[in-house]
């Protein structure tokens, strides 16, 4: 998927490039889903982040705020 997204040869991709594509795809997917969930709601999300194994999901990376208008 990352190779197609970047129009590059998969064998030449770095781990950082693959991570960037995964984060961007997550952002696109989340944005598309949320836009369909609650019309007129104001939502505040943080940018997607990768976590190291065992790292707790807390703070801004795990926060989603929704306010109905």
N, C-alpha and C positions, 0 to 999 in steps of 0.2 A: 504494500500500500504506500509506504513512504517513497519508494522508487517512482511509482506512478505519480504521486503528488508532486514530487520534485523533478519529474522528467529526467531521472538519472538512472544509472546502472546500479542495481541493488548491491552488487559486490563492492562498489566504491563508496557507499554511504558510511558515515561515521555514526557512532552511537548517539552523539549529540544531535545529528540531523534526524535520526529516527525518533528520538525523544521529542524534538521540536514538532514533528509532524503529528505524533500522538497527542501532544498537548493542544495543538491547533485543531485537530479533528475533534477532540473532546470539547473544546470551546464552541465549535460550529454545531455539534450535535446537541449540546446543552442549550445553546441559544435557540436553536430551532424547536426543541421540545418545550422549553419554557414559554416561548412566544405563543404556543398553542394551548397552554394550560389555563391561563388566567388573563382574559382580556381586560385591559385597564388596570392591571396590577403594576405596581412599581417594585421592581426586584433589584437587589444589589448583590452581585456575585464577585468573588475574587477570581483572579486568573487561575487557570488550572496549574497544578504543580505536581511533580513526582515526589514520592516519599520513599525514603530508604526502608528496607524491610524492618518491621518492628517500630517504626517511627509513629507516634500517636497522631491521629487525625483530629487536630484541634486548632483553635485560633482562626485567623482569617481564611486559611485554605479550606476549612470545613464549614465556614459560615455561609448561610444563605438567608437573606432577609427578604420578606415579602410583606408589602403593605397594600391593602386593597384601597382603591380610590373611588 
